[in-house]
């Protein structure tokens, strides 16, 4: 992530928080983040020096004007006027990080061999919330190579309690040369 993307996100978050619009801005950035990477042509258009600022602003108004908070739209316009539309995903990610820190939200990715059911997800979320004291935003991904167990990824940490990891640990112990 670039310093520029982080600075725009921090400024946007500070403004939105002070104005009580941090939730609306987060919702808008989620929408932008979901659509931005699929629309490679839009990024090329917005970064083109041969397209006027008015045309860029009109395109952004047409795409997002009715769906996102005005602060989100204004940041998109500023970045496109600077031919820096490629920074939008960074701004979205950095804003989400600031938002989560401010609201006590911890995104956690649970990787399991098979999808967890609703009851399992709720219990895991409840247990993690009790352990961390934070609101948990839980995503469940699958990896059949794990065999059984769960690997939790959050912040910069990973807790791996899977059969695959335990088998790898045993293999390492068995192949280790005696002293």
C-alpha positions in Angstrom: 0.0 0.0 0.0 1.3 3.4 -0.9 1.7 6.3 1.5 -0.6 8.4 -0.8 -3.4 5.9 -0.6 -3.1 5.7 3.2 -3.1 9.5 3.5 -6.3 9.9 1.4 -8.0 7.2 3.5 -6.9 8.7 6.8 -8.1 12.2 5.7 -11.4 10.7 4.4 -12.0 8.8 7.6 -11.2 11.8 9.9 -13.7 13.9 7.9 -16.4 11.2 7.8 -16.0 10.5 11.5 -16.2 14.2 12.5 -19.3 14.6 10.4 -20.9 11.3 11.6 -20.8 9.8 8.2 -18.2 7.1 8.7 -20.8 4.3 8.3 -22.2 5.8 5.0 -18.7 6.3 3.6 -17.8 2.7 4.5 -20.8 1.4 2.7 -20.0 3.5 -0.3 -16.4 2.3 -0.3 -17.5 -1.3 -0.1 -19.6 -0.8 -3.2 -16.7 1.0 -5.0 -14.3 -1.7 -3.9 -16.5 -4.5 -5.2 -16.9 -2.9 -8.7 -13.6 -1.1 -9.2 -11.4 -4.1 -10.0 -14.0 -5.5 -12.4 -14.0 -2.3 -14.4 -10.5 -2.1 -15.7 -11.6 0.1 -18.6 -12.9 2.7 -16.1 -9.5 3.0 -14.5 -7.8 3.4 -17.8 -10.4 6.1 -18.8 -10.0 8.0 -15.5 -6.2 7.9 -15.7 -6.2 9.1 -19.3 -4.7 12.6 -19.7 -6.7 13.0 -22.9 -10.0 12.9 -21.0 -11.1 16.2 -19.4 -11.8 16.6 -15.7 -15.4 17.4 -16.5 -15.8 14.1 -18.5 -14.2 12.1 -15.7 -16.5 13.7 -13.1 -19.5 13.1 -15.3 -18.6 9.4 -15.7 -18.1 9.0 -11.9 -21.4 10.8 -11.2 -23.2 8.4 -13.6 -21.5 5.3 -12.2 -21.6 6.1 -8.4 -23.5 9.4 -7.8 -26.8 7.9 -6.7 -25.1 5.1 -4.7 -22.3 6.5 -2.6 -21.8 9.3 -0.1 -20.7 12.6 -1.6 -17.3 12.3 0.3 -16.6 9.0 -1.6 -17.6 10.6 -4.9 -15.3 13.6 -4.2 -12.3 11.4 -3.4 -12.9 9.4 -6.6 -13.0 12.6 -8.6 -9.8 14.0 -6.9 -7.9 10.8 -7.7 -9.2 10.7 -11.3 -8.3 14.3 -11.8 -4.8 13.5 -10.7 -4.7 10.4 -13.0 -4.3 8.3 -9.9 -7.4 6.1 -10.1 -5.3 3.0 -9.5 -5.1 4.1 -5.8 -8.8 3.6 -5.2 -8.5 0.0 -4.0 -5.7 1.1 -1.6 -7.9 3.9 -0.3 -10.8 1.5 0.3 -8.6 -1.0 2.1 -6.9 1.7 4.3 -10.3 3.3 5.1 -11.6 -0.1 6.2 -8.6 -0.7 8.4 -9.1 2.7 10.1 -12.9 2.1 10.4 -12.4 -1.3 11.9 -9.8 0.0 14.4 -12.1 2.9 15.5 -15.2 0.6 15.8 -13.4 -2.3 17.5 -13.9 -4.7 14.6 -11.5 -7.6 14.0 -11.7 -9.2 10.6 -10.9 -12.9 10.9 -10.5 -15.5 8.2 -11.3 -19.1 9.2 -9.9 -21.6 6.8 -11.5 -25.1 7.1 -11.6 -28.3 5.0 -15.3 -27.9 4.5 -17.6 -24.8 4.9 -18.7 -24.2 8.5 -22.5 -24.2 9.0 -24.4 -21.3 10.6 -24.2 -22.7 14.1 -20.5 -23.4 13.8 -19.9 -19.9 12.5 -21.9 -18.3 15.2 -20.1 -20.3 18.0 -16.7 -19.4 16.5 -17.6 -15.8 16.2 -18.9 -15.7 19.8 -15.8 -17.5 21.2 -13.4 -15.1 19.3 -15.4 -12.1 20.5 -15.1 -13.3 24.1 -11.3 -13.9 23.7 -10.5 -10.6 22.0 -13.2 -8.2 23.4 -13.8 -7.1 19.8 -16.6 -7.4 17.3 -15.7 -10.2 14.9 -16.1 -9.9 11.1 -15.8 -13.6 10.2 -15.1 -15.0 6.7 -15.0 -18.7 6.1 -12.8 -20.1 3.3 -12.2 -23.7 2.5 -9.0 -25.7 1.7 -9.5 -29.5 1.4 -5.8 -30.0 2.0 -6.2 -29.2 5.6 -8.0 -32.5 6.3 -9.6 -31.4 9.6 -9.4 -28.5 12.0 -9.3 -24.7 11.5 -6.7 -22.1 10.6 -7.5 -18.6 11.8 -5.9 -15.6 10.2 -6.3 -12.1 11.7 -4.2 -9.0 11.9 -0.7 -10.2 11.2 -1.2 -13.5 13.0 -2.2 -17.0 12.1 -3.3 -19.8 14.4 -3.1 -23.2 12.7 -4.9 -26.0 14.5 -5.2 -28.3 11.5 -4.4 -32.0 11.0 -2.2 -31.0 8.0 0.0 -28.8 10.2 0.2 -31.5 12.9 1.3 -34.0 10.3 3.9 -31.6 9.0 5.2 -31.1 12.5 5.4 -34.9 13.0 7.2 -35.3 9.7 9.8 -32.7 10.7 10.4 -34.5 14.1 10.7 -37.9 12.4 13.2 -36.7 9.8 15.3 -34.7 12.2 18.8 -35.9 12.6 19.6 -37.1 16.1 22.2 -35.2 18.1 
